[in-house]
Amino acid sequence: MTDFGADTSFAMAVEKLVEHYGVLLPESTVRRITERHAQQISEQPLPSKSWPKERGVAQIIAEMDGGMVPIMEPSAAAWDKRKGKKLHWKEAKLCLAHVLGSKTLHYGGTLEGGVDDAGDQLFQCAQAVGFGSQTQVHAVGDGADWIALQVADKFGENGEYLVDFYHVCEYLSAAANSIIETEAGAKTWLKTQTDAMKSGGLSAVLATLAPHVEAVELADALAPVRCCHRYLSKRHGQLNYQAALAAGLPIGSGEVESAHRYVVQQRLKRPGAWWRVNHAQHMLALRIRRANRQWGRYWGAQMMTVG
């Protein structure tokens, strides 16, 4: 029942119970039991985050990204809780880690927690796949400052952070369309700059952008070249694509961006669904537990409650 409720809407879970087991239960019962198990899982503490003594594996890939989840807050004054509710979006921070060359991913994440909690989740993911005192962590994410800061805080000299190359290309593409009038010319210019970024030519790219930087009076929305120049200038130490490519390390964060779709969005962003923030946090924990295939602890929590 909880497996169905974690994977589909509660109404569809009722249908699946009938289809597979011939058991008909009210939707409210399926929801209550699923959310109870999800809450138990969410409230389990993370393993110790002490620095490991073992050497560990040689290289771990770690990625982190944020995505928005629809949240509903009912009105405290309204008798009918369907009325007066406030709808907004809240960021779910998802992370993953795996040994270089392995396809076995370990996931973590938080919705209610802040950036430090997200960093703890990332550290736990790395520990789960073999992080040790001699392990090097290659972390990739978008240009959000909090991700880079958490990598530095949790892994110290064992970690390095690289800005997702696709995000850099987005800034360069906007600059290209502003600098070059023709579409073909803009594509050629963009290809030259992205090749330069991959070969360690950040300084050359900044020099190419500099003469075209818009006046400070213009808003950022009207100054794509200035935004691009500023974005790259602030991240000198996070754009070493040449070294990453030479070492066979990824330069994109596509794994965690895809994970947002099949771990978070598949259940928490269903059409018409709005969540109470605590229920969304619990469901996220349940979804992560399933994605990590931690069946023993996952089913153990259910048996403890149902039994």
C-alpha positions as a Markdown table, in Angstrom:
| # | Residue | x | y | z |
|---|---|---|---|---|
| 1 | Met | 0.0 | 0.0 | 0.0 |
| 2 | Thr | 2.7 | 2.5 | 0.9 |
| 3 | Asp | 4.7 | 1.5 | -2.2 |
| 4 | Phe | 1.7 | 2.4 | -4.4 |
| 5 | Gly | 1.0 | 5.6 | -2.4 |
| 6 | Ala | 4.7 | 6.7 | -2.8 |
| 7 | Asp | 4.6 | 6.1 | -6.5 |
| 8 | Thr | 1.2 | 7.4 | -7.6 |
| 9 | Ser | -1.6 | 9.6 | -6.3 |
| 10 | Phe | -3.5 | 8.1 | -3.4 |
| 11 | Ala | -6.6 | 7.7 | -5.6 |
| 12 | Met | -4.6 | 5.7 | -8.1 |
| 13 | Ala | -3.1 | 3.7 | -5.2 |
| 14 | Val | -6.6 | 2.6 | -4.3 |
| 15 | Glu | -7.2 | 1.3 | -7.9 |
| 16 | Lys | -3.9 | -0.5 | -7.8 |
| 17 | Leu | -4.7 | -2.3 | -4.6 |
| 18 | Val | -7.9 | -3.5 | -6.2 |
| 19 | Glu | -6.2 | -4.5 | -9.4 |
| 20 | His | -3.3 | -6.4 | -7.9 |
| 21 | Tyr | -4.8 | -7.7 | -4.6 |
| 22 | Gly | -8.6 | -7.4 | -4.8 |
| 23 | Val | -8.6 | -5.2 | -1.7 |
| 24 | Leu | -10.7 | -2.1 | -1.6 |
| 25 | Leu | -9.8 | 0.5 | 1.0 |
| 26 | Pro | -10.8 | 4.1 | 1.3 |
| 27 | Glu | -8.5 | 6.7 | -0.2 |
| 28 | Ser | -8.2 | 8.4 | 3.2 |
| 29 | Thr | -6.9 | 5.1 | 4.7 |
| 30 | Val | -4.2 | 4.7 | 2.0 |
| 31 | Arg | -3.2 | 8.3 | 2.5 |
| 32 | Arg | -3.0 | 8.1 | 6.3 |
| 33 | Ile | -0.9 | 4.9 | 6.3 |
| 34 | Thr | 1.4 | 6.0 | 3.6 |
| 35 | Glu | 2.0 | 9.4 | 5.2 |
| 36 | Arg | 2.6 | 7.7 | 8.6 |
| 37 | His | 5.3 | 5.5 | 7.2 |
| 38 | Ala | 6.8 | 8.5 | 5.3 |
| 39 | Gln | 6.9 | 10.5 | 8.5 |
| 40 | Gln | 8.7 | 7.7 | 10.3 |
| 41 | Ile | 11.4 | 7.5 | 7.6 |
| 42 | Ser | 11.7 | 11.3 | 7.5 |
| 43 | Glu | 12.3 | 11.5 | 11.2 |
| 44 | Gln | 15.1 | 8.9 | 11.3 |
| 45 | Pro | 18.4 | 10.7 | 12.0 |
| 46 | Leu | 21.2 | 10.8 | 9.5 |
| 47 | Pro | 24.2 | 8.5 | 10.2 |
| 48 | Ser | 27.2 | 10.1 | 11.9 |
| 49 | Lys | 28.9 | 12.7 | 9.8 |
| 50 | Ser | 32.3 | 12.4 | 11.5 |
| 51 | Trp | 35.4 | 12.5 | 9.3 |
| 52 | Pro | 36.2 | 8.9 | 8.3 |
| 53 | Lys | 39.4 | 7.2 | 9.3 |
| 54 | Glu | 39.6 | 4.7 | 6.4 |
| 55 | Arg | 41.2 | 5.7 | 3.2 |
| 56 | Gly | 38.0 | 5.1 | 1.2 |
| 57 | Val | 37.6 | 4.9 | -2.6 |
| 58 | Ala | 39.8 | 7.1 | -4.8 |
| 59 | Gln | 37.2 | 9.3 | -6.5 |
| 60 | Ile | 33.6 | 10.1 | -5.9 |
| 61 | Ile | 31.2 | 12.2 | -8.1 |
| 62 | Ala | 28.7 | 14.3 | -6.2 |
| 63 | Glu | 26.0 | 16.5 | -7.5 |
| 64 | Met | 23.4 | 18.8 | -5.9 |
| 65 | Asp | 20.5 | 20.9 | -7.3 |
| 66 | Gly | 17.4 | 22.6 | -6.2 |
| 67 | Gly | 13.9 | 22.3 | -7.7 |
| 68 | Met | 10.6 | 23.8 | -6.7 |
| 69 | Val | 7.7 | 21.9 | -5.1 |
| 70 | Pro | 4.1 | 23.3 | -4.8 |
| 71 | Ile | 3.2 | 24.0 | -1.2 |
| 72 | Met | -0.2 | 24.9 | 0.4 |
| 73 | Glu | -0.7 | 26.7 | 3.7 |
| 74 | Pro | -4.3 | 26.6 | 5.0 |
| 75 | Ser | -5.8 | 29.7 | 6.6 |
| 76 | Ala | -5.7 | 29.5 | 10.4 |
| 77 | Ala | -8.8 | 31.6 | 10.6 |
| 78 | Ala | -11.0 | 29.9 | 8.0 |
| 79 | Trp | -13.5 | 27.2 | 9.2 |
| 80 | Asp | -13.5 | 25.6 | 5.8 |
| 81 | Lys | -9.8 | 24.7 | 5.2 |
| 82 | Arg | -10.4 | 24.6 | 1.5 |
| 83 | Lys | -10.9 | 28.4 | 1.6 |
| 84 | Gly | -8.4 | 31.2 | 2.3 |
| 85 | Lys | -5.4 | 28.9 | 1.7 |
| 86 | Lys | -2.1 | 30.3 | 0.4 |
| 87 | Leu | -0.2 | 28.6 | -2.4 |
| 88 | His | 3.5 | 29.1 | -3.0 |
| 89 | Trp | 6.6 | 27.1 | -4.1 |
| 90 | Lys | 9.4 | 25.8 | -1.9 |
| 91 | Glu | 12.8 | 24.5 | -3.0 |
| 92 | Ala | 13.6 | 20.8 | -2.6 |
| 93 | Lys | 17.3 | 20.3 | -2.4 |
| 94 | Leu | 18.3 | 17.0 | -4.0 |
| 95 | Cys | 21.8 | 15.5 | -4.1 |
| 96 | Leu | 23.5 | 12.3 | -5.2 |
| 97 | Ala | 26.9 | 10.6 | -5.1 |
| 98 | His | 28.6 | 7.6 | -6.8 |
| 99 | Val | 32.0 | 6.2 | -7.3 |
| 100 | Leu | 33.6 | 7.3 | -10.5 |
| 101 | Gly | 32.6 | 4.8 | -13.2 |
| 102 | Ser | 29.8 | 3.3 | -11.2 |
| 103 | Lys | 26.1 | 3.6 | -12.1 |
| 104 | Thr | 25.0 | 2.9 | -8.5 |
| 105 | Leu | 23.8 | 6.2 | -7.2 |
| 106 | His | 23.0 | 7.1 | -3.6 |
| 107 | Tyr | 20.5 | 10.0 | -3.1 |
| 108 | Gly | 19.7 | 12.5 | -0.3 |
| 109 | Gly | 17.7 | 15.6 | 0.0 |
| 110 | Thr | 15.6 | 17.9 | 2.1 |
| 111 | Leu | 12.7 | 20.3 | 1.7 |
| 112 | Glu | 12.3 | 21.9 | 5.1 |
| 113 | Gly | 16.0 | 21.9 | 6.0 |
| 114 | Gly | 18.3 | 24.8 | 5.1 |
| 115 | Val | 21.6 | 24.7 | 3.1 |
| 116 | Asp | 23.5 | 23.2 | 6.0 |
| 117 | Asp | 21.0 | 20.3 | 6.1 |
| 118 | Ala | 21.5 | 19.8 | 2.4 |
| 119 | Gly | 25.2 | 19.8 | 2.9 |
| 120 | Asp | 24.9 | 17.1 | 5.5 |
| 121 | Gln | 22.8 | 15.1 | 3.1 |
| 122 | Leu | 25.5 | 15.4 | 0.5 |
| 123 | Phe | 28.2 | 14.3 | 2.9 |
| 124 | Gln | 26.0 | 11.3 | 3.9 |
| 125 | Cys | 25.6 | 10.3 | 0.3 |
| 126 | Ala | 29.4 | 10.4 | -0.2 |
| 127 | Gln | 29.9 | 8.3 | 2.9 |
| 128 | Ala | 27.3 | 5.7 | 1.7 |
| 129 | Val | 29.3 | 5.1 | -1.5 |
| 130 | Gly | 32.8 | 4.9 | 0.2 |
| 131 | Phe | 34.0 | 8.4 | 1.1 |
| 132 | Gly | 37.2 | 8.2 | 3.2 |
| 133 | Ser | 40.0 | 10.3 | 4.4 |
| 134 | Gln | 41.9 | 10.0 | 1.1 |
| 135 | Thr | 38.9 | 10.2 | -1.2 |
| 136 | Gln | 38.7 | 13.1 | -3.7 |
| 137 | Val | 35.2 | 14.5 | -4.3 |
| 138 | His | 34.4 | 16.0 | -7.7 |
| 139 | Ala | 31.2 | 18.0 | -7.1 |
| 140 | Val | 29.1 | 19.5 | -10.0 |
| 141 | Gly | 26.1 | 21.9 | -9.7 |
| 142 | Asp | 24.7 | 25.1 | -11.1 |
| 143 | Gly | 26.2 | 28.4 | -10.1 |
| 144 | Ala | 24.3 | 28.7 | -6.8 |
| 145 | Asp | 26.8 | 30.0 | -4.2 |
| 146 | Trp | 25.3 | 27.8 | -1.4 |
| 147 | Ile | 26.2 | 24.6 | -3.2 |
| 148 | Ala | 29.9 | 25.6 | -3.7 |
| 149 | Leu | 30.0 | 26.7 | 0.0 |
| 150 | Gln | 28.6 | 23.4 | 1.2 |
| 151 | Val | 31.1 | 21.4 | -0.8 |
| 152 | Ala | 34.0 | 23.4 | 0.7 |
| 153 | Asp | 32.5 | 23.2 | 4.2 |
| 154 | Lys | 31.8 | 19.5 | 4.2 |
| 155 | Phe | 34.8 | 18.1 | 2.3 |
| 156 | Gly | 37.5 | 20.7 | 2.7 |
| 157 | Glu | 40.6 | 20.0 | 0.7 |
| 158 | Asn | 39.1 | 16.6 | -0.4 |
| 159 | Gly | 36.5 | 18.4 | -2.5 |
| 160 | Glu | 36.5 | 20.5 | -5.6 |
| 161 | Tyr | 33.5 | 22.2 | -7.2 |
| 162 | Leu | 32.7 | 22.7 | -10.9 |
| 163 | Val | 29.9 | 24.8 | -12.3 |
| 164 | Asp | 27.7 | 22.8 | -14.6 |
| 165 | Phe | 28.9 | 23.6 | -18.2 |
| 166 | Tyr | 25.4 | 23.9 | -19.6 |
| 167 | His | 24.7 | 26.9 | -17.3 |
| 168 | Val | 27.9 | 28.6 | -18.5 |
| 169 | Cys | 26.7 | 27.9 | -22.1 |
| 170 | Glu | 23.4 | 29.6 | -21.3 |
| 171 | Tyr | 25.1 | 32.8 | -20.3 |
| 172 | Leu | 27.5 | 32.7 | -23.3 |
| 173 | Ser | 24.5 | 32.0 | -25.7 |
| 174 | Ala | 22.7 | 35.1 | -24.4 |
| 175 | Ala | 25.8 | 37.2 | -24.8 |
| 176 | Ala | 26.4 | 35.8 | -28.3 |
| 177 | Asn | 22.9 | 36.9 | -29.5 |
| 178 | Ser | 23.6 | 40.3 | -28.2 |
| 179 | Ile | 27.1 | 40.7 | -29.7 |
| 180 | Ile | 26.5 | 39.1 | -33.1 |
| 181 | Glu | 23.7 | 40.2 | -35.3 |
| 182 | Thr | 23.3 | 37.1 | -37.4 |
| 183 | Glu | 22.1 | 33.7 | -36.1 |
| 184 | Ala | 24.9 | 31.8 | -38.0 |
| 185 | Gly | 27.5 | 34.3 | -36.7 |
| 186 | Ala | 26.2 | 33.9 | -33.1 |
| 187 | Lys | 26.5 | 30.2 | -33.3 |
| 188 | Thr | 30.1 | 30.4 | -34.6 |
| 189 | Trp | 31.0 | 32.9 | -31.8 |
| 190 | Leu | 29.4 | 30.7 | -29.2 |
| 191 | Lys | 31.3 | 27.6 | -30.4 |
| 192 | Thr | 34.6 | 29.5 | -30.2 |
| 193 | Gln | 34.0 | 30.6 | -26.7 |
| 194 | Thr | 32.8 | 27.2 | -25.4 |
| 195 | Asp | 35.8 | 25.5 | -27.0 |
| 196 | Ala | 38.0 | 28.0 | -25.2 |
| 197 | Met | 36.3 | 27.3 | -21.9 |
| 198 | Lys | 37.0 | 23.6 | -22.3 |
| 199 | Ser | 40.7 | 24.3 | -23.1 |
| 200 | Gly | 41.4 | 26.6 | -20.2 |
| 201 | Gly | 40.8 | 29.8 | -22.0 |
| 202 | Leu | 38.7 | 31.6 | -19.4 |
| 203 | Ser | 40.9 | 34.7 | -19.5 |
| 204 | Ala | 40.5 | 34.9 | -23.3 |
| 205 | Val | 36.7 | 34.6 | -23.1 |
| 206 | Leu | 36.5 | 37.4 | -20.5 |
| 207 | Ala | 38.7 | 39.5 | -22.8 |
| 208 | Thr | 36.4 | 38.9 | -25.7 |
| 209 | Leu | 33.4 | 39.9 | -23.7 |
| 210 | Ala | 34.9 | 43.0 | -22.1 |
| 211 | Pro | 34.5 | 45.4 | -25.0 |
| 212 | His | 30.8 | 44.6 | -25.3 |
| 213 | Val | 29.8 | 44.9 | -21.6 |
| 214 | Glu | 26.7 | 47.1 | -21.4 |
| 215 | Ala | 26.5 | 50.4 | -19.5 |
| 216 | Val | 25.8 | 50.1 | -15.7 |
| 217 | Glu | 22.6 | 52.1 | -16.2 |
| 218 | Leu | 21.0 | 49.2 | -18.0 |
| 219 | Ala | 19.1 | 46.6 | -16.0 |
| 220 | Asp | 20.4 | 43.1 | -15.9 |
| 221 | Ala | 17.5 | 41.9 | -18.1 |
| 222 | Leu | 18.8 | 44.2 | -20.9 |
| 223 | Ala | 22.5 | 43.5 | -20.3 |
| 224 | Pro | 23.3 | 39.8 | -21.2 |
| 225 | Val | 27.0 | 40.5 | -21.9 |
| 226 | Arg | 27.5 | 42.2 | -18.5 |
| 227 | Cys | 25.7 | 39.3 | -16.8 |
| 228 | Cys | 27.8 | 36.7 | -18.5 |
| 229 | His | 31.1 | 38.6 | -17.8 |
| 230 | Arg | 30.1 | 39.0 | -14.1 |
| 231 | Tyr | 29.0 | 35.3 | -13.8 |
| 232 | Leu | 32.3 | 34.0 | -15.2 |
| 233 | Ser | 34.5 | 36.5 | -13.3 |
| 234 | Lys | 33.1 | 35.5 | -9.9 |
| 235 | Arg | 33.8 | 31.8 | -10.5 |
| 236 | His | 37.4 | 31.6 | -11.6 |
| 237 | Gly | 38.1 | 28.6 | -9.4 |
| 238 | Gln | 35.0 | 26.7 | -10.4 |
| 239 | Leu | 35.4 | 26.6 | -14.2 |
| 240 | Asn | 38.4 | 24.3 | -14.7 |
| 241 | Tyr | 36.8 | 22.2 | -17.4 |
| 242 | Gln | 40.1 | 21.4 | -19.0 |
| 243 | Ala | 41.4 | 19.5 | -15.9 |
| 244 | Ala | 38.0 | 17.7 | -15.4 |
| 245 | Leu | 37.9 | 16.5 | -19.0 |
| 246 | Ala | 41.5 | 15.3 | -18.9 |
| 247 | Ala | 40.8 | 13.3 | -15.8 |
| 248 | Gly | 37.6 | 11.8 | -17.2 |
| 249 | Leu | 35.3 | 13.6 | -14.8 |
| 250 | Pro | 31.9 | 15.0 | -15.7 |
| 251 | Ile | 31.4 | 18.7 | -16.4 |
| 252 | Gly | 27.6 | 18.6 | -16.3 |
| 253 | Ser | 25.1 | 18.0 | -13.5 |
| 254 | Gly | 22.6 | 16.1 | -15.7 |
| 255 | Glu | 22.4 | 13.2 | -13.3 |
| 256 | Val | 20.9 | 15.2 | -10.4 |
| 257 | Glu | 18.7 | 17.3 | -12.8 |
| 258 | Ser | 17.3 | 14.0 | -14.1 |
| 259 | Ala | 16.9 | 12.7 | -10.6 |
| 260 | His | 14.7 | 15.7 | -9.8 |
| 261 | Arg | 12.2 | 14.4 | -12.4 |
| 262 | Tyr | 12.1 | 10.7 | -11.3 |
| 263 | Val | 12.6 | 11.2 | -7.5 |
| 264 | Val | 10.9 | 14.5 | -6.7 |
| 265 | Gln | 8.7 | 15.7 | -9.5 |
| 266 | Gln | 7.1 | 12.4 | -10.4 |
| 267 | Arg | 5.2 | 12.3 | -7.1 |
| 268 | Leu | 5.4 | 15.8 | -5.7 |
| 269 | Lys | 4.5 | 17.8 | -8.8 |
| 270 | Arg | 1.6 | 15.8 | -10.1 |
| 271 | Pro | -1.0 | 17.9 | -11.9 |
| 272 | Gly | -3.3 | 19.7 | -9.4 |
| 273 | Ala | -1.3 | 18.5 | -6.4 |
| 274 | Trp | -0.4 | 21.0 | -3.6 |
| 275 | Trp | 1.3 | 19.8 | -0.4 |
| 276 | Arg | 1.5 | 20.8 | 3.2 |
| 277 | Val | 5.2 | 21.4 | 3.7 |
| 278 | Asn | 5.6 | 18.7 | 6.4 |
| 279 | His | 3.8 | 16.1 | 4.2 |
| 280 | Ala | 6.0 | 17.0 | 1.2 |
| 281 | Gln | 9.1 | 16.6 | 3.4 |
| 282 | His | 7.9 | 13.2 | 4.5 |
| 283 | Met | 7.1 | 12.1 | 1.0 |
| 284 | Leu | 10.4 | 13.3 | -0.3 |
| 285 | Ala | 12.2 | 11.1 | 2.4 |
| 286 | Leu | 10.1 | 8.1 | 1.3 |
| 287 | Arg | 10.9 | 8.7 | -2.3 |
| 288 | Ile | 14.6 | 8.9 | -1.6 |
| 289 | Arg | 14.5 | 5.7 | 0.5 |
| 290 | Arg | 12.9 | 3.9 | -2.4 |
| 291 | Ala | 15.4 | 5.4 | -4.9 |
| 292 | Asn | 18.2 | 4.1 | -2.7 |
| 293 | Arg | 16.6 | 0.6 | -2.7 |
| 294 | Gln | 17.0 | 0.5 | 1.1 |
| 295 | Trp | 14.3 | -2.1 | 1.3 |
| 296 | Gly | 15.2 | -3.5 | 4.7 |
| 297 | Arg | 14.8 | -0.2 | 6.6 |
| 298 | Tyr | 12.0 | 0.9 | 4.3 |
| 299 | Trp | 9.8 | -2.2 | 4.8 |
| 300 | Gly | 10.9 | -2.4 | 8.5 |
| 301 | Ala | 9.3 | 0.9 | 9.2 |
| 302 | Gln | 6.1 | -0.3 | 7.6 |
| 303 | Met | 6.0 | -3.6 | 9.5 |
| 304 | Met | 6.6 | -1.8 | 12.8 |
| 305 | Thr | 3.6 | 0.4 | 12.2 |
| 306 | Val | 1.2 | -1.9 | 10.6 |
| 307 | Gly | 2.0 | -4.8 | 12.9 |
